Amino acid sequence: MSDTETLKTDLLAEVEAASTLQELDDVRVKALGKKGLITAQMKTLGKLSPQDRKSTGQALNMLKGEVAKAIEAKQADMADAELNAKLLSEKVDVTLPTRPESEGYIHPISQTIEEVVSILGEMGFGVAEGPEIEDDWYNFGALNIPDDHPARQEHDTFYLPGTGEHGRKVLRTHTSPVQIRTMMAGKPPFRVIAPGRTYRCDYDATHSPMFHQVEGLVVDKTVHMGHLKGTLIEFCRAYFGVEDLPVRFRPSYFPFTEPSAEVDIGCTREGGEFKIGHGDSWLEILGCGMVNPKVLENCGIDSTEYQGFAFGVGIERIAMLKYGIPDLRTFYESDLRWLRHYGFSALDVPSMVGGLNP
């Protein structure tokens, strides 16, 4: 047997005998490294005759290729075996109960939306949804918001490239477009709420570029301001869990309602402590009003026969007030410590029967 054949037999045997990736790499260095056996043989070719140099060089190149191929194959097999062993050692029995540290929590935003839907659902409101990317007309025009209104400015609203069927594309600044779509898609009477994400160019401790709102709409032939006041007074008292919570309505202005009002609830700040209920101070929490007849007409509803009321409340705002969360930005920082502190159990389902305060 020639020296090349003997070397081939020995090296392939060592490759086969390697039991770890490190041992296999040692064989590679021994055979193919700068000072390896095959490399050393290649360096002696210059001392051979031209005829022997050609045949020996071909044999060494074939040997080098076979050894390299054998090492690669062995390496792939060992890597697969190592991965399978690792997967086997890390397997999880999904039928086992979860560990206490893996307990999930309901985010306060989700919980608050459920609370609001539960309260207003008991009053007969249905839930309506709509797109977050809106046309200018649905977001502004149909709501009687004039072209020169500050809300339409670039510094306050996120506009998107391109235009739709009804004007420029925009990330909705409120969920009022859902009310417009609801009125245009059906016939009165209407009694709906529209919870969802909204977007405005603002960011500080009490504002976020993305936030959540719930807006309500009632349209019927006999609806009046008394119905609006009664609905919101009962909502505030049910949500904050204070039966005789003071609620007042202050005149205000919104393009889409007439008359319009801001809603305040009673509170006290005595001794540096804030508390909702009877006290010597007031806190604004939402806006409302009777639907402007122009809005009804824009949606194809006869304003001489029908009238309605609408209101809107910021979910983060009332969640902060109820659960004592000082900074709105923390809602979106994905801090598990914060969620463990302010989050809710999956079984804490709010309802008017079981209670809203778990």
Steps between C-alpha positions, in 0.01 A plus 500: 500500500639847405570770758202702370262207541633428849456867598148500359405187694640642827340842465155368404518262795576792734211698352265209563632452853450865604221523758484877552521808281827592671656161418381536141658844475827358634496244216436779250799699626716185506413421138433833328657765723807704406718238666265210425602165353351561155641852490845364587473247219406777256813692593723210386366501143773736387768236569336240272550444131242664271325167433487398869404854598190486278373163620581565867340848484179357354490231768554754781230733362255209485597405855455858620152515343390165644620584849334845489174342374510235773557766767206709372267199496607395849461859625146522361403170664644608834328841483164332431556258785597785734191702402270201549652435842453865597137503381435178688645644821298823464165346409198630689188310593230743389240312704669603826353797692678832450762613745400782737767731355349455152158632604354740244326830570230701327628845402316792668403636157325174407339480843372857483350450154321191630369702796369778276340252259343315793340816643374642171402155377256479790350826372436343160803622305649274236869503401601635156845497341666669203837544324787680672617646165224736392417742224504871583127527446405232754748632757431873454263607223193296593542615862461866404866576575600794276808500277680757716439316829823447704432125519559477124854640524805284435635567850193339658404221258680209333435522125599213271615507135232479234130570496189290535152528357424781747822699526842456659584191703538560872548300819169564672522761776187371677254213460229738375547373140355170623182689591491656154540161331235349727245769414576478128475121496162468670180672600418656838450440784866448603650422838868407465839548662826501305809395698839499329844648438540862395807706401620856554841674492553539873720337763545576871390368841130541410508462119611229261526485116275194520223474757156347544154652498145384544238716333125456527216592267123495542268615220121480523190712458450591866859523630581813701766649729343340806573154358863601444539628856336196652716260298827668592417552867417132540808400302735707716349373824513138385855521366653671804286302744359807679120492522452873563799626301451871421486561123465836330469616139673817377421669167770443239544486124558214256430532125308172494263567794264788581454571785829358633618438854800390706430254781669541840492270801543599862830444677711618790871578527520559874835429661662440162288187448275471195167322549196471273167576663355783706746783550580859426642449150403376153679293236417498128474147355308508169321706235147461364207675336198471275595391147525801270221488237762553229666172599168316474436651157851403384410140583168511315282529812210746511593741783141629518382152601798361693741634757760340719782536750864398497785480751864398508734392779872420505562148629849573634371808683227326695725197563765731650239662723342177620817296556739776608738476201705825499658492150321409177826401328542199729200333332721427197846435646454120519632487857394169656546641850248774417258245354528275807415801716215651296386196300194284558442129527348334194205402720428859608231548236315828567123494498215696653393185683837380627645846549750718320755519780662156547 
